[in-house]
Amino acid sequence: MTTTSTDTHDRSIRSAQRRDIQGLRALAVLAVVGNHLWANRLPGGFVGVDIFFVISGFLITGLLLREYERSGTISFRVFYTRRAKRLVPAATLVILTTAVVGYFLLPASKARGVVWDGLWSFLFVQNWHLASNSTDYFDENSGTSPLQHYWSLSVEEQFYLVWPWLLLLLLLLFARRGALTSRGARSVAGSAIGVIIVLSFGWALIQAITAPSVAYFSTLTRGWELGLGALLAVLAPVFQGLTGWSRVVLVYGGIIAMLASLFLLDSATPWPAPGALLPTLGAAAVIVSGIGREARANPLLRNPVAVYVGNISYSLYLWHFPVIIVGTFLYPDAGRKGDLVFLAVAFALSVCAYHLVEEPLHKSPLLAPGATRPGWGSWLRSRRRGLITAGAASVATVAAIVAGLILVPVKNPLDQISPEALASPEANQTVVEALAVEEWPSDLTPRVGSARSEKYVRAWSVDHCLGEGMNPADAFDDLVERCVYGDPVGDKTLVILGDSVAITWATALDDVLADEGWRIVDLTAEMCPASDVSVVRDTGTRYPGCDDFRERAFEYVAATAPDLVLLSETSTTVSRLEDGAEGDDAIAEVSDGMTHTIETVAGAGETMVITSVPRTRSMGDCFDEYDGPLACTFVAGGQSHLTAMRRATEATGVPLIDSRWYFCIDDVCPPVIDGYLARPDGAHPSDAYARSIGVSMWDRIEKSVHG
């Protein structure tokens, strides 16, 4: 066996010190963090993971090929030891820290889930755990684990559990037939990785349609992205002679492609194929531009700040998600200022972890061949100043976090209720009594963790009258024909217009209006508000079908002239405006939108508005049979939307019913009311509770409309 390798050739493919790749890592991690904090503004930020995969495939495969060209083999002991030293210390630190913090600050059931997720993450099988549970990566309301992001590490390590062995096996098989030159070795490697790319990409195309949750997390569907990076490493000598201008075109073309991905792609894009082509090819272009020599006209990726963020990108990726998930759980109303605090905490922890754990252990004699005591002493002396500085920074960071928890404590929600609110004759005494319940009822209906058909109202979960998974405008005629409740042949008609909150009132009024001779026509679509405003889905996905659905609803009301039109929508409408409006601007936009809707439909018959169900955390985030209902008693959010609804109804003179009366006292909302689980997901009433309030709600509607 012979190998060839010149100094020039070796320099052309050496990538460990490339500043542009560190900048590329910075772009990738900031995209992911930005998406997790502000999905509406950066809907495609999750592509940062895909960029990481390409970088990883390029660097690791280049390392393997260089070792083979140098020694004629690949030392798996050295390879996997290097991987372990690079990944395991920082990953383990975050897992253990998150588990301990969860034990003290999260409900017992959620804390136990974190421990199990920590185990799957430590074993690098988190992706298959998530896929087996049909986890929706983009679902913000599914009790997201603070360690869910470890799925990408699992994909990488599973890929490298196979690829190095396959590569060496093929190289040795072909070497037995005769001398294998460097070019021959790369031809073998390129052919192998080409097959992997084709098979993985093809399977990803199929899975993205047939099993999107599995496709997102599967190593089999993600392999082509790592393979793309590997192919660049194989072809590195081909790109060595690129001209300066071609390098500039590649680097800026790649950057533009990746930046475009952040805004043009979203959770509705089939993923990872073909959706990930744009960001991965963009990353590939940047990598190719620096093979042999980096494109100098690249300040965006090669500046000192970008390089440093790239250096800490692994630690930042690990820390940011637990900080965001735990932080928003403890302080759900933190808002934009809270997001900035979470970001600062994540950066501080990442800097400390990088300088104290990740980098020192990566460069330490630990597990290195021939490591000796003098080696450790030399290592310690060379890093003493850095370790002391990082240690002091770590103490300061922990002190700041503890001080924040003390100065901004997690409040007991019952302390917020004023005596006047409890004693008010206007208070719902059933809710007042619910606040005093200390144990979960033995006959709780529905049970926590119950089936979807029990958790959500029948019109939604069984009859599918929200047009889920389709363009609601296309489904309009079908919904109008199928989604009729109350008395189907009644001589009076109630039209309910709105989203998943509005549909709950159809179930609440179903039985009572059947007896009263009223026909209920349900015109609802998921996440599509009654207010005449353009919105995105809660994942940041554009939603043009909503506007079309609402226009069809307006036309239907004008043509049929129902006796009563009931308008209702979720409070998150103010945070999902397509134009990105926030604060007072968002309140004004939604208020104007509801005003326009009222004015559009009011001429057809009586019109009224019911406010959103008060929104809190879901039962899945808090329930534990030993903690009692207080663990799931929360202060409701949604005040901005309530303000918008009040403005609109005051401007138009139509009645407004505040639905909080059925769920809360002074905005404090117990989980169990009159033996019913009131809001299983924190945003919608259960079918059983909705039906239990039907008579009372209809009585209030009649009094509001007729005085």
NORTAKA-V784887 format. One record per backbone hydrogen bond with DSSP energy under -1.0 kcal/mol. NH is the residue of the N-H (numbers start at 0). CO is the residue of the C=O. If there is no record, write none. Layout:
<<NH/CO> <NH/CO>>
This chain:
<<9/5> <10/6> <11/7> <12/8> <13/9> <17/14> <21/17> <22/18> <23/19> <24/20> <25/21> <26/22> <27/23> <28/24> <29/25> <30/26> <31/27> <32/28> <33/29> <34/30> <35/31> <36/32> <37/33> <41/37> <43/261> <44/41> <46/43> <47/44> <48/45> <50/46> <51/47> <52/48> <53/49> <54/50> <55/51> <56/52> <57/53> <58/54> <59/55> <60/56> <61/57> <62/58> <63/59> <64/60> <65/61> <66/62> <67/63> <68/64> <69/65> <70/66> <71/67> <78/74> <79/75> <80/76> <81/77> <82/78> <83/79> <84/80> <85/81> <86/82> <87/83> <90/86> <91/87> <92/88> <93/89> <94/90> <95/91> <96/92> <97/93> <98/94> <99/95> <100/96> <101/97> <102/98> <103/99> <104/100> <105/101> <110/106> <111/107> <112/108> <113/109> <114/110> <115/111> <116/112> <117/113> <118/114> <119/115> <120/116> <121/117> <122/118> <123/120> <124/119> <128/124> <129/125> <130/126> <131/127> <132/128> <133/130> <134/129> <138/135> <147/144> <149/146> <150/147> <151/148> <153/149> <154/150> <155/151> <156/152> <157/153> <158/154> <159/155> <161/158> <162/158> <165/161> <166/162> <167/163> <168/164> <169/165> <170/166> <171/167> <172/168> <173/169> <174/170> <175/171> <176/173> <177/174> <184/180> <185/181> <186/182> <187/183> <188/184> <189/185> <190/186> <191/187> <192/188> <193/189> <194/190> <195/191> <196/192> <197/193> <198/194> <199/195> <200/196> <201/197> <202/198> <203/199> <204/200> <205/201> <206/202> <207/203> <208/205> <209/205> <210/206> <214/210> <215/211> <216/212> <217/213> <221/217> <222/218> <224/221> <225/221> <226/222> <227/223> <228/224> <229/225> <230/226> <231/227> <232/228> <233/229> <234/230> <237/234> <241/238> <246/242> <247/243> <248/244> <249/245> <250/246> <251/247> <252/248> <253/249> <254/250> <255/251> <256/252> <257/253> <258/254> <259/255> <260/256> <261/257> <262/259> <263/259> <264/260> <268/265> <274/269> <275/271> <276/273> <279/275> <280/276> <281/277> <282/278> <283/279> <284/280> <285/281> <286/282> <287/283> <288/284> <289/286> <290/287> <291/11> <297/295> <301/297> <302/298> <306/302> <307/303> <308/304> <309/305> <310/306> <311/307> <315/311> <316/312> <317/313> <318/314> <319/315> <322/318> <323/319> <324/320> <325/321> <326/322> <327/323> <328/324> <329/325> <330/326> <333/330> <337/333> <338/334> <339/335> <340/336> <341/337> <342/338> <343/339> <344/340> <345/341> <346/342> <347/343> <348/344> <349/345> <350/346> <351/347> <352/348> <353/349> <354/350> <355/351> <356/352> <357/352> <358/353> <360/356> <361/357> <362/358> <367/364> <370/367> <375/371> <376/372> <377/373> <378/374> <379/375> <380/376> <381/377> <386/382> <387/383> <388/384> <389/385> <390/386> <391/387> <392/388> <393/389> <394/390> <395/391> <396/392> <397/393> <398/394> <399/395> <400/396> <401/397> <402/398> <403/399> <404/400> <405/401> <406/402> <407/403> <414/411> <415/412> <416/413> <421/417> <422/418> <423/419> <426/423> <431/427> <432/428> <433/429> <434/430> <435/432> <436/433> <443/440> <444/674> <449/446> <453/450> <454/450> <455/451> <459/456> <460/456> <461/457> <462/457> <464/458> <469/466> <474/470> <478/474> <479/475> <480/476> <481/477> <482/478> <483/481> <484/519> <486/517> <489/486> <491/516> <493/518> <494/563> <495/520> <496/565> <497/522> <502/498> <504/501> <506/502> <507/503> <508/504> <512/508> <513/509> <514/510> <515/511> <517/512> <518/491> <519/484> <520/493> <521/482> <522/495> <524/497> <525/465> <527/524> <531/592> <532/530> <535/575> <536/540> <539/536> <545/542> <547/543> <548/544> <549/545> <550/546> <551/547> <552/548> <553/549> <554/550> <555/551> <556/552> <557/553> <558/554> <559/555> <560/556> <562/492> <563/492> <564/605> <565/494> <566/607> <567/496> <572/569> <573/570> <574/571> <575/572> <577/533> <579/576> <584/581> <586/582> <587/583> <588/584> <589/585> <590/586> <591/587> <592/588> <593/589> <594/590> <595/591> <596/592> <597/593> <598/594> <599/595> <600/596> <601/597> <603/600> <605/562> <607/564> <608/654> <609/566> <610/656> <615/681> <618/679> <620/617> <621/618> <622/618> <626/623> <627/623> <630/627> <631/628> <632/629> <633/668> <635/666> <636/614> <641/637> <642/638> <643/639> <644/640> <645/641> <646/642> <647/643> <648/644> <649/645> <650/646> <651/647> <652/648> <656/608> <660/657> <661/658> <662/659> <663/659> <664/667> <667/664> <668/633> <672/675> <675/672> <676/444> <677/670> <681/678> <685/677> <686/453> <689/685> <690/686> <691/687> <692/688> <693/690> <696/692> <697/693> <698/694> <699/695> <700/696> <701/697> <702/698> <703/699> <704/700> <705/701> <706/702>>
